[in-house]
Amino acid sequence: MKKSYFAMAVLAASLSSVAVAQGGSVGPQDGSREFALSGAGASDKDFDNSSFGISGDYGWYTSSRSVWGVRQSINFADIKGEDLGNDFWNGSTRGYYDYHFGSEAFRPFVGASLGAVYGDGVNDSGFAGAEFGLKYYVLESTYILGRAEYQFFFDSGDSAQDNFDDGAWVYVIGMGFNF
C-alpha cells in the first residue's frame, strides 16, 4: 500500500515538473478557454437518494484566475420508493463563475452557479449554488478536476429563501484542457 502512494507521489511530481519545464508556467491566461468532461454524482441533502452521470464545462477566462462558463449535466438513477419505471434521467444547465487561487500546478477555486434542473424524478425548477474545487495541472494546459456544488432550488424569488435547506450536493471528478 505504501508503495502505491509513493508511486503516485513520484508520478504527480514528474508530471508537474514536465508541465513547468515545457512552458515555465501552467494554466490559463487572459482570453484562454477551457473544456472539461467529468463523471458526476448528485445526492439529496441527507445522501439518501443519489444519481450518477456526466458533466461538461465550457468556459472563458477573463484573467488567469477568473472563468465564466456554461455547464451541462445529464444524470441517470433508480430511486427507491418511486414508481418511475426502472430508470430515469434528469439534467441541469447552468452558467458559472469560478475564481482560482495561485498560479502553480495545484489550483483551488471557489465559485457560484445559476441554472435550471429538469427531467424525470425531479421538480423542474431553477437553482442557485456555491461551489468549490481543485484543479491539478498534469501538463501545461491539461488538468484533473474535483468539484463539489451545493444547489438550492426555487420556482420564484420568494421560494429561493425558503428552499435553501432543501438543496442537493453535486460532485464531479474529471479532466479538462485550456486552449
N, C-alpha and C positions, 0 to 999 in steps of 0.2 A: 504494500500500500504506500509506504514512504517513497519507494522508487517511482511510483506513478506520479506522486505530487512533485518530486524532484524533476522528473522528465517534463512535466507540464510547465514548470517554472523555467527550465532551460529553454524550452520551445518558445515560450512567451517572450523571454529576454532576447532570444535570437531574432524573432520576428520584429520586435521593437527596434533593435539595433539596425536591421536591414532597412526598415522604414526611414529612420533618421539618416542612414548612410546614402540612401537613394536621393533624398531631396533636402536634407538638412532640417526640415520641419514636416510635421504631419498634419493632416486635417484640411478643412476647407479654408478658402479665402473669401473676401467680399465678392459677391457675384457668383460663387460656386453653387451648384445644385447637388441634391442628394437623392438617392433612391435606395430604399431598404425593403427587404422581404423578410417576414418574421412568422414564426409559429406563435399563435395567440391562444389565450385562455381567458375565460371570464367566470366569475363567481358572484353569487349574491353576497350581501354584506356579512352573512353568517357562514359562508362557504358550504351551504347545504346543497345547492344545485350549481352545476358547472357545465361549461361547454368549451369546445376547442375548435380552432380554425386557423386561418391565415390572415395576415395584415400586411398591407403595402403602404409605404410612405413616399411622397414626392415633395421635396422642399427646396426653398430658395434662401440662400444666406445673404442677409443684408449687412453682415460683418462676419468676421471669423468666429464670432461667438453666438450670433443670433440667427435663427432659422424660422421661417414661416412656411407652412405647407398644408397639404391635403393628405388625409389618411383614410383608407378604405379597409374594413374588416368584414370577413364572412365567417360565421361560426356554425357548427353542427353539434347537435346534442340529442339526448334522450333523457328527459326529466321524469323522475319517479312521481307517480300520482297524477300525472297529466294525461288526458286522453287525446293525444295529438298524433296518434299513429306511432310507428316505430322510431322514426327520426324526424327532426325538423331543422330548419335553418333560420338564422337571423343575421342581420348585417348592420353596420353602422358606417356613416360617412361623416367626417368632421374636418374642420380646419384646426390647425395647431400652431402654437408658438413655443419654441424652446430656447433657453439661454444656457450656453455651455461655459464651464469654468475651466481655466487652464489652457495650455497650448501644447501639452505633451501627448504621449500615446493614450494615457487614461484621461477621459473627459467626462466628468459627471455633468448632469444637466437637470434643470427644473423647467416646468412649463405649464401650459394650460391648453384646453381644447374646448370647442363648442361645436355641436353637431346634432345628428338625429340617429335613432335606433329604430329598426323596423324588421318585420318578418313574423314567422310562426313562433308562438310561445312567449312573445314579449308585447307589451303595450307600445304601439308606435308613438314615439314622443321625442321631444328634444332632450338634450342633456348638456351639462357643462361639467368640467372637471379639472383637477390638478394632476400633474404627472411628474415623475422623477425617474432618472435612469443613469446609465453609464454606457459610454462608447469606448471601445478599446481599439485603437488603430493598429492592425497587424501589418499593414503596408501603408505607404504614403497616403493613399486615398481609399483604402478598404478597411472597414471596421466590423467588429462584432458588437451587438447591441443587446442590452437588457433594459426593459422599461416597465413601470407599473403606473396605472392611472386609477384614480377614484372618480367615478362618474355619478352625478346625481341627476335624476330625471324630472322633467316638468312638462306640462301641457300648456302652461301660460306663465306669465311673470309672477302671478300670485302664488302658483303652486311650487315655484322654484324654492322659495324659502321653506315651505312646509315639507319638501321631499328630500332635504339634504341627508337625513338618516336612512332613506330608502334607496340608497345608491348601490353601485356594484363596483367591484375591483376588476380591472382588465390588466393582464400582464403578457409580455411578449419576450421572446428571445430570437434574435435573428442576425442578419448580415446586411451591410449596406456599403454603398460606394459614393464618393464625391466625384463630380465631373464638371 
